[in-house]
Amino acid sequence: MSKPVLLVLIILLGGGIFALWQNQTERTLRDMPTISAAAVNTEGALVISGTFARSCAASPQAIIRSFANNFDIQLFRERSSLAACGMQAAPFVFELAAESAAGSPWLVINDEVWARETDGQGADASYEAQSLFPVHVDDASLRLDASGDLLLSLRGNQAVGCDLPELFTLREADGRIQIGVYNAMRADVACPDMLVEVKEIIRLPATEAPVDTLFGVNTFLIDGLETENVSDSDKVMTNIFRVNVKVMESQPARISLDIEGEHPDGCDLPIHVEQARDGNTIQVDIYRIVPADMICPMILQPYQGRVQLEGGFEAGSYTIKVNSHSQTLEI
């Protein structure tokens, strides 16, 4: 037998052994059900029914968070990867221990929205599935207040011209906190087809939020959690749209950045530019200091600037971050 053929057989045998070992390693799996109904029973508790795709010896459980307009309910079951499950569907009925959830007019259950029927109050009220769509987020930042709650500063727009409720979800997984901001609309509501600006500060429930936690709001990634006490002024970051990197031929190379963006308000204030370098990662912060009591016009101001990066750059791969904008560069 030739050496190449023998090598292939050894690789295939090793891969098969690894796959067999991986299949026998116990892991915890999370199953998400299909929700079919939500209602308040005669005792005033919220009852959710639905179906899991397979029958397993695992009970449903829930994580519940309360927001101003809605309850965010994550309903799931956890099971061992080695557990024997049947292939038939498994219906379930789950009664929430927190009866206060039954008082909310809106429920977001596993990222689907349910609205309480207008004629249903208290016991025997039922919920109907409605349309849920995310707010488009142009800019967002998070900071902790003195009580430990998160303050979310949000700017963006919604796609319809009605005054719709803003609903929220919060997910924690793998060192990341993902916040969802949505609008919900009942089936019998007709809204103008227009963009409506969303700009506000929202208080979210207190949560464990280390400074190095990665945050996201819908599809917008937040650089980090601001923990400084902002009382006299706010550090307002410039929204960055485009960064044109220019590498000057020298030894070592020099880099300049042509930057385009906008300020999120109409206040005419000095622009601050700071840069820091950690290995092959360069962070440039562009911002203005806005006094907390200053009222700014609700208009966007365009920004254009050139930044000369400090120091020289040898051959290699670099990451250049300008506020929330990030791109890589090979020299």
C-alpha positions in Angstrom: 0.0 0.0 0.0 1.4 3.4 -1.0 2.2 6.0 1.7 -0.4 8.6 0.3 -3.2 6.0 0.5 -2.2 4.9 4.0 -2.1 8.5 5.1 -5.7 9.1 3.8 -6.9 6.0 5.7 -5.3 7.2 8.9 -7.0 10.6 8.6 -10.4 9.0 7.9 -10.0 6.6 10.8 -9.0 9.5 13.2 -11.9 11.6 12.0 -14.4 8.8 12.6 -13.1 8.2 16.1 -13.3 12.0 16.9 -16.9 12.1 15.6 -17.9 9.1 17.7 -16.3 10.7 20.8 -18.0 14.0 20.1 -21.4 12.2 19.8 -20.9 10.5 23.1 -19.9 13.8 24.9 -22.8 15.1 26.9 -23.9 18.6 26.2 -26.9 20.7 27.3 -29.3 21.5 24.4 -32.0 24.2 24.5 -35.2 23.5 22.5 -37.5 26.3 21.5 -41.2 25.5 21.0 -43.8 26.8 18.6 -46.3 28.9 20.5 -50.0 28.5 19.6 -51.9 30.4 22.2 -51.7 32.7 25.3 -54.5 33.5 27.7 -55.3 34.5 31.3 -57.2 31.8 33.1 -60.0 32.2 35.7 -57.4 32.4 38.5 -55.7 35.4 36.8 -52.5 33.5 35.8 -51.0 33.6 32.3 -51.2 30.3 30.5 -49.1 29.6 27.3 -49.6 26.6 25.1 -47.6 25.2 22.2 -45.6 22.3 20.8 -42.1 21.1 20.9 -40.9 19.3 17.8 -39.9 16.1 19.7 -41.1 14.4 22.9 -38.4 14.4 25.6 -38.4 14.0 29.3 -37.7 17.7 30.0 -40.1 20.3 31.4 -40.6 23.8 29.9 -39.1 26.7 31.8 -39.2 30.5 31.4 -37.1 33.6 31.8 -39.3 36.7 32.3 -38.3 40.4 32.2 -40.7 43.3 32.7 -40.5 46.5 30.5 -42.8 49.6 30.4 -45.0 48.3 27.6 -44.4 44.5 27.6 -43.2 41.4 29.2 -40.3 39.6 27.5 -40.8 35.9 28.0 -38.2 33.3 26.9 -39.9 29.9 27.0 -37.8 26.8 26.4 -36.7 23.4 27.7 -33.1 22.2 28.4 -32.2 18.5 27.8 -29.1 16.4 27.6 -27.7 15.7 24.2 -27.6 12.0 25.2 -31.3 11.9 26.2 -33.6 9.6 24.2 -36.4 11.7 22.5 -39.3 10.5 20.4 -39.8 11.8 16.9 -43.5 12.7 17.5 -44.4 16.3 18.5 -45.0 17.1 22.1 -47.8 19.5 23.1 -47.4 21.4 26.3 -49.3 23.9 28.5 -47.2 26.2 30.7 -48.6 28.4 33.5 -46.4 31.3 34.5 -45.6 31.5 38.2 -45.4 35.3 38.0 -49.1 36.3 37.8 -48.2 39.9 37.2 -47.3 39.0 33.6 -51.0 38.6 32.9 -51.6 42.3 33.4 -49.4 43.4 30.4 -51.2 44.4 27.2 -48.3 43.1 25.1 -46.2 39.9 25.4 -43.1 39.1 23.5 -42.7 35.3 23.7 -39.6 33.9 22.0 -39.4 37.0 19.7 -43.1 36.8 18.6 -45.5 39.4 19.9 -49.0 38.8 21.3 -51.5 41.5 22.1 -54.3 41.3 24.6 -57.7 41.5 23.0 -59.2 45.0 23.6 -62.4 43.5 25.2 -60.5 41.1 27.4 -59.8 42.5 30.9 -58.5 40.5 33.8 -59.6 36.8 34.0 -60.4 35.0 30.7 -58.6 37.6 28.6 -56.8 36.1 25.6 -53.9 37.2 23.5 -53.6 37.3 19.7 -50.4 37.1 17.6 -49.6 40.4 15.9 -47.0 41.9 13.6 -43.6 42.7 15.2 -40.8 44.5 13.4 -37.5 46.0 14.6 -36.7 49.7 14.9 -33.9 50.8 12.6 -31.1 52.0 14.9 -28.6 54.6 13.7 -26.9 55.2 17.0 -27.0 53.8 20.5 -25.1 54.0 23.7 -25.4 52.5 27.2 -24.4 53.8 30.6 -25.1 52.8 34.2 -26.9 55.2 36.5 -26.4 55.4 40.2 -29.1 52.7 40.9 -27.4 50.2 38.6 -30.0 50.3 35.9 -29.0 50.6 32.2 -29.8 53.8 30.4 -30.1 53.2 26.6 -29.7 56.3 24.5 -31.3 55.5 21.1 -31.6 57.2 17.8 -33.1 55.8 14.6 -36.5 55.5 12.9 -39.6 53.3 12.6 -41.1 52.4 9.2 -44.7 53.5 9.8 -46.4 56.7 10.8 -48.5 55.5 13.7 -47.8 56.1 17.3 -46.9 52.5 18.1 -45.8 51.0 21.4 -42.1 50.3 21.7 -41.4 46.8 22.9 -38.1 45.4 24.3 -36.3 42.2 24.7 -33.1 41.4 26.5 -31.0 38.3 25.9 -27.8 37.2 27.7 -25.6 34.5 26.2 -21.9 33.8 25.8 -20.8 37.1 27.4 -23.0 39.2 25.2 -26.2 41.2 26.0 -28.5 41.7 23.0 -31.3 44.3 23.4 -34.1 44.2 20.9 -36.2 47.3 20.2 -39.4 46.7 18.3 -42.7 48.2 17.2 -45.9 46.1 17.3 -49.1 46.7 15.3 -52.5 45.1 15.5 -54.0 43.6 12.4 -56.8 46.1 12.2 -54.6 49.2 12.4 -53.8 51.2 9.2 -50.7 53.4 9.3 -49.2 56.0 6.9 -46.2 54.6 5.0 -43.6 57.0 6.3 -40.4 57.1 8.4 -40.8 58.4 12.0 -37.7 59.5 13.9 -37.1 57.6 17.2 -34.8 59.5 19.7 -35.0 58.9 23.4 -33.4 57.6 26.5 -34.9 54.4 27.9 -34.3 52.8 31.3 -33.8 49.1 31.2 -34.1 46.7 34.2 -30.9 46.3 36.3 -28.8 43.4 35.1 -25.3 42.1 35.6 -23.4 44.1 33.0 -19.6 44.0 33.3 -17.7 46.8 31.6 -16.2 44.4 29.1 -19.6 42.9 28.1 -20.4 43.1 24.4 -23.7 44.9 23.8 -25.9 45.0 20.7 -29.2 46.9 20.0 -31.0 45.2 17.1 -28.2 45.1 14.4 -26.2 48.0 16.0 -23.1 47.0 18.0 -22.2 49.2 21.0 -18.5 49.6 21.7 -18.9 49.3 25.5 -20.7 50.2 28.6 -20.1 53.8 29.8 -19.7 53.6 33.6 -18.5 57.1 34.4 -20.9 59.4 36.2 -22.2 61.8 33.5 -23.8 64.6 35.5 -22.5 68.0 34.2 -22.0 66.9 30.5 -22.4 64.1 28.1 -19.8 62.6 25.8 -21.7 62.5 22.5 -20.0 60.3 19.9 -20.1 61.2 16.2 -21.8 58.8 13.9 -19.3 57.5 11.4 -20.4 56.4 7.9 -17.2 56.1 5.9 -13.4 55.8 6.6 -11.0 56.1 3.7 -7.5 54.8 4.8 -4.5 56.3 3.0 -1.1 54.6 3.4 1.9 56.9 2.7 5.0 55.3 1.2 7.6 55.6 3.8 9.6 53.3 6.0 7.8 52.5 8.2 4.5 53.4 6.6 2.4 56.3 7.8 -1.4 56.2 7.8 -4.0 59.0 7.5 -7.8 58.6 7.7 -10.4 60.6 5.7 -13.6 60.3 7.8 -17.2 61.1 7.0 -20.1 61.1 9.3 -22.6 63.2 11.2 -23.2 64.7 14.6 -26.6 63.5 16.1 -27.8 67.0 17.0 -27.4 70.6 15.9 -25.2 72.0 18.7 -22.1 73.8 17.5 -19.4 72.6 19.9 -15.7 71.7 19.7 -14.9 68.3 18.2 -12.5 66.1 20.2 -10.3 63.5 18.5 -8.4 60.9 20.6 -6.5 57.9 19.5 -5.0 54.9 21.2 -3.0 51.9 20.0 -2.9 48.4 21.4 -0.7 46.2 19.3 -2.1 46.1 15.8 -5.5 47.6 16.9 -5.9 51.4 16.6 -8.9 53.1 18.2 -9.9 56.6 17.2 -12.7 58.4 19.2 -14.4 61.4 17.7 -16.9 63.2 20.0 -18.2 66.4 21.4 -18.8 67.3 25.1 -22.4 68.4 25.3 -23.5 70.1 28.6 -26.3 68.1 30.2 -28.6 71.1 30.4 -28.0 72.2 26.8 -31.0 71.9 24.4 -29.8 71.1 20.9 -31.8 71.5 17.7 -33.1 68.1 16.4 -31.1 68.3 13.2 -28.1 66.3 11.9 -24.8 68.0 11.2 -22.4 66.5 8.6 -18.9 65.8 9.7 -15.7 65.5 7.6 -12.2 65.3 9.0 -8.7 64.0 8.4 -6.8 62.2 11.2 -3.1 61.4 11.0 -2.4 58.2 13.0 0.5 58.5 15.3 3.7 56.5 14.8 4.8 54.2 12.0 3.4 50.9 10.7 5.4 47.9 9.7 4.1 45.2 7.3 1.2 43.3 8.8 -2.5 43.2 9.4 -4.2 46.1 11.4 -7.6 46.8 12.7 -8.7 50.4 12.6 -11.7 51.5 14.7 -13.3 54.9 14.5 -16.0 55.1 17.1 -18.3 52.1 16.2 -16.9 51.8 12.6 -14.2 49.1 12.2 -12.2 47.8 9.3 -9.0 45.8 8.6 -5.9 46.9 6.7 -3.0 44.9 5.2 0.3 46.7 4.8 
